[in-house]
Amino acid sequence: YTIIAIVIGFLVGAIFLTIAGISPAVAYGKLFSSIFSKPKYLVWTLVYASPLIFTGLSVAFSFRTGVFNIGAEGQFVIGSLVACVLGIVLKLPPVLHALVCLVAAAAAGCIWSLIVGVLKVKRGIHEVLSFIMFNWIAFYLSNYVVNLPGIHRESSEATLDIAENARLLLPEGIRKALDCNAAHWGILFAVIAAVVIWVIIEKTTLGYKLKAVGFNRNCAQYGGINADGSVLTALGISGLLSGLGGAVQVLGMAGRLSQFAGQEGFGFEGITVALIGGSNPIGCIFSGIFYGAMKYGGSKLSIVKAPSEVVDIIMGCVVLLIAISHV
């Protein structure tokens, strides 16, 4: 069904391209050639996909456990902010510096999500409302920190570059061979995270408890499962994954954090990745790569004078059709 939804999404995109007076064959030809025609394009696809797999895993994990983590965007921003600041101010040796940034970003994302979890289980405040507000708090907090002395780069709207010791880049020789200066270890970390989450959900007692609460909270409580504790655990792990995604983006591709003019969207795109992947951690790997390919290939559509927004139309149709399948 997912494949059918993707095909229909491309057909709808072709209709809009035709209305705009642009040949769908030319536009889609450029889209696919920008992904598959050279090995470096495939590497760039993986670079774009890495943070999306993390946020997709975050949302998918929360879906499977009965909560809706629409706050992956805020957790992603907080993770990237913490990783960036520590990447600038700390002076540590290679590997250790990056590891400290990753762990701190994961912890920050976890805590950011847990605050909402506590509001839910202690005060009955719905997580969707809290997450929406926390997304904006993270947004403005990031912009505030970016402009602090010692963090802000003069005459720019971005931070200083993080230390080279904190970067997750592949060795320079490999990057030159791949012809991609931003190639990093993020995709490997994302795949490992997906496998770990799959094992937790499908092969552990913790995963069984979390899924039980997701399927039927009252039944799980009757069976002796602590439903509130399960919600907090689910949101904590979910926030941890989004925080890692933010760290991977900053330590890998970006190297700095810019002042936001609007929401970056990685967390919201993670919802799409989770839906296309069927809320399955392994499925999120493939759906994240697919979305990453669409984002990277779509950025080249301007060469043939086609709007890059056609990618958003296609992905929106795919999500709509997948949502309809549940009805």
C-alpha positions in Angstrom: 0.0 0.0 0.0 2.9 2.4 0.8 4.3 1.8 -2.7 0.9 2.6 -4.2 0.6 5.7 -2.1 4.1 6.9 -3.4 3.1 6.2 -7.0 -0.1 8.2 -6.7 1.8 11.0 -5.0 4.1 11.3 -8.0 1.0 11.3 -10.3 -0.6 14.1 -8.3 2.7 16.0 -8.4 2.8 15.5 -12.2 -0.7 17.0 -12.5 0.4 20.2 -10.6 3.6 20.4 -12.7 1.5 20.2 -15.9 -0.9 22.9 -14.7 2.2 25.1 -14.0 3.4 24.5 -17.6 6.3 22.3 -16.7 6.9 18.9 -18.2 6.7 16.2 -15.5 9.1 14.0 -17.5 11.7 16.8 -17.4 11.2 17.6 -13.8 11.1 14.0 -12.6 14.1 13.2 -14.9 16.1 15.9 -13.1 14.8 14.7 -9.7 16.0 11.1 -10.2 19.2 12.0 -12.0 20.1 14.2 -9.1 19.9 11.2 -6.9 21.2 8.2 -8.9 23.4 9.6 -11.7 26.6 9.9 -9.5 27.9 8.1 -6.4 28.3 11.4 -4.6 24.6 12.1 -5.0 23.8 8.9 -3.2 26.2 9.9 -0.4 24.5 13.3 -0.2 21.1 11.4 0.0 22.4 9.5 3.1 23.7 12.8 4.6 20.2 14.3 4.2 18.5 11.1 5.5 20.5 10.7 8.7 18.6 13.3 10.9 15.3 12.3 9.3 15.8 8.6 10.4 16.4 9.8 14.0 13.3 11.9 14.1 11.3 9.3 12.3 12.4 6.7 14.9 11.4 9.2 17.6 7.9 9.6 16.3 7.5 5.9 15.4 8.5 4.8 18.9 6.0 7.1 20.5 3.3 6.0 18.1 3.9 2.3 19.0 3.6 3.2 22.7 0.4 5.2 22.5 1.6 8.8 22.7 1.9 11.4 19.9 5.3 13.0 19.9 4.6 16.1 17.8 7.4 17.7 19.8 10.2 16.0 17.9 11.0 19.4 16.3 11.7 21.0 19.7 13.7 18.1 20.9 15.7 18.1 17.7 16.4 21.8 18.2 17.4 21.4 21.8 19.7 18.5 20.9 21.4 20.5 18.1 21.8 23.5 20.4 23.4 21.6 23.3 25.7 19.7 20.8 26.7 23.0 19.1 27.5 24.9 22.4 29.5 22.0 23.8 31.3 21.7 20.4 32.4 25.3 20.7 33.2 25.7 24.4 34.8 22.4 25.3 38.4 21.5 24.5 38.6 17.7 24.4 40.5 15.2 22.3 38.9 13.7 19.1 36.2 11.0 19.5 35.8 11.9 23.2 34.6 15.4 22.3 32.1 14.1 19.8 30.9 11.5 22.2 30.3 14.0 25.0 28.3 16.2 22.6 26.2 13.3 21.5 25.5 12.1 25.0 24.6 15.6 26.2 22.3 16.2 23.2 20.5 12.9 23.8 20.1 13.8 27.5 18.8 17.3 26.6 16.2 15.9 24.2 15.2 13.3 26.7 14.7 15.9 29.5 12.8 18.2 27.2 10.4 15.5 26.3 10.1 14.3 29.9 8.9 17.7 31.1 5.9 17.3 28.8 5.5 13.7 30.1 5.3 14.9 33.7 2.7 17.5 32.7 0.7 14.7 31.1 0.8 12.1 33.9 0.7 14.6 36.9 -1.7 17.3 35.6 -3.5 15.6 32.7 -2.3 18.1 30.1 -2.5 16.6 26.7 1.0 16.0 25.2 0.1 17.5 21.8 -0.7 20.9 23.3 2.4 20.9 25.4 4.7 19.8 22.6 3.5 22.5 20.3 4.3 25.2 22.8 7.6 23.5 23.7 8.6 23.5 20.0 8.3 27.3 20.0 10.1 27.6 23.4 13.0 25.6 21.9 12.9 27.8 18.8 13.3 31.1 20.6 15.7 29.6 23.2 18.0 28.5 20.3 17.9 32.0 18.7 18.7 33.6 22.1 21.8 31.3 22.7 23.0 31.7 19.1 23.4 35.4 19.7 25.3 35.1 23.1 28.8 36.5 23.3 31.4 33.7 22.9 28.9 31.7 20.8 27.9 34.1 18.1 30.0 34.8 15.0 30.4 38.5 14.4 28.7 39.9 11.3 26.6 36.8 10.8 23.4 35.1 12.0 25.1 32.0 13.1 27.3 30.5 15.8 31.1 30.0 15.6 32.1 26.8 14.0 32.3 23.8 16.3 35.8 22.3 17.0 37.1 19.9 14.5 37.5 17.4 17.3 33.7 17.4 17.8 32.9 16.7 14.1 31.5 13.4 13.0 33.0 13.6 9.5 34.5 10.6 7.7 38.3 10.7 7.3 39.3 13.3 4.7 40.6 10.7 2.2 37.2 8.9 2.2 35.3 12.2 1.8 37.5 13.1 -1.2 37.0 9.7 -2.7 33.2 10.1 -2.3 33.4 13.7 -3.5 31.2 14.7 -0.6 32.8 17.1 1.9 29.9 16.6 4.4 30.0 12.8 4.5 29.8 11.7 8.1 29.1 8.7 10.4 25.5 9.8 11.1 23.8 7.2 8.8 25.7 4.4 10.6 24.5 5.8 14.0 21.0 6.0 12.7 20.9 2.4 11.5 22.3 1.2 14.8 19.7 3.3 16.6 16.9 1.7 14.5 18.1 -1.8 15.2 18.3 -1.1 18.9 14.8 0.4 19.0 13.5 -2.6 17.1 15.0 -5.0 19.6 13.6 -2.9 22.5 10.1 -2.9 21.0 9.9 -6.5 19.7 12.2 -8.5 21.9 12.2 -7.1 25.4 9.8 -7.0 28.4 10.1 -3.2 28.4 8.9 -3.1 24.8 6.0 -5.4 25.6 4.9 -3.2 28.5 5.1 0.0 26.4 3.1 -1.6 23.5 0.5 -2.9 25.9 0.0 0.6 27.3 -0.2 1.9 23.7 -2.9 -0.7 22.7 -5.0 -0.3 25.8 -4.0 1.7 28.8 -6.8 0.4 31.1 -6.1 -3.2 30.2 -2.4 -2.7 30.8 -3.0 -1.2 34.2 -5.4 -4.1 35.1 -2.5 -6.4 34.1 -0.2 -4.7 36.6 1.7 -2.5 34.3 2.5 1.1 35.5 0.9 3.1 32.7 2.2 6.5 33.8 5.7 5.1 34.1 5.5 3.6 30.6 4.4 6.9 29.2 7.3 8.7 30.8 9.7 6.0 29.5 8.3 6.2 26.0 8.5 10.0 25.9 12.0 10.0 27.4 13.3 7.5 24.7 11.5 9.4 22.0 13.1 12.7 23.0 16.5 11.1 23.3 16.3 10.0 19.6 15.3 13.4 18.4 18.1 15.0 20.4 20.6 12.6 18.8 19.2 13.6 15.4 19.9 17.3 16.2 23.4 16.5 17.3 24.1 14.4 14.2 23.0 17.3 12.0 25.2 19.8 13.7 28.3 17.7 14.3 28.0 16.1 10.9 26.7 18.2 8.1 26.2 21.8 9.5 29.2 22.4 11.7 27.4 25.4 13.2 23.9 26.5 14.2 22.1 29.4 12.5 19.5 31.7 13.8 16.1 30.4 12.8 13.7 32.4 10.6 11.2 29.6 10.9 10.9 26.1 12.1 13.5 23.8 10.4 11.0 21.0 10.1 13.1 18.0 10.8 10.7 16.9 13.6 7.6 17.4 11.5 9.3 15.5 8.6 9.9 12.8 11.1 6.2 12.3 11.4 6.1 11.6 7.6 9.0 9.2 7.9 7.3 7.3 10.7 4.0 7.1 8.7 5.7 5.9 5.5 7.7 3.4 7.5 4.6 2.0 9.2 5.9 3.1 12.6 8.4 0.2 12.3 12.0 1.1 13.3 13.5 -0.8 10.4 10.9 0.7 8.0 12.1 4.2 9.2 15.5 3.5 7.7 14.1 3.1 4.3 11.5 5.8 4.5 14.1 8.2 5.9 16.4 7.4 3.0 13.5 7.9 0.6 12.6 11.3 2.1 16.3 12.3 2.2 16.6 11.5 -1.5 13.5 13.5 -2.3 14.8 16.5 -0.3 18.2 16.4 -2.0 16.9 15.7 -5.5 14.2 18.3 -5.0 16.8 21.0 -4.2 18.1 20.6 -7.8 14.7 21.1 -9.5 15.3 24.8 -9.9 17.8 23.9 -12.6 15.0 22.9 -14.9 12.8 25.8 -13.6 10.6 23.5 -11.6 9.4 24.5 -8.1 11.1 22.4 -5.4 7.7 22.6 -3.6 6.5 19.8 -5.8 8.4 17.4 -3.4 6.2 18.7 -0.5 3.1 18.0 -2.7 4.2 14.5 -3.4 5.1 13.7 0.3 1.9 15.3 1.5 -0.2 13.1 -0.9 1.7 10.1 0.3 1.0 10.9 3.9 -2.7 11.6 3.2 -3.1 8.3 1.4 -1.4 6.3 4.1 -3.6 8.0 6.7 -6.7 7.1 4.7 -5.6 3.4 4.7 -6.3 3.3 8.4 -9.8 4.4 7.8 
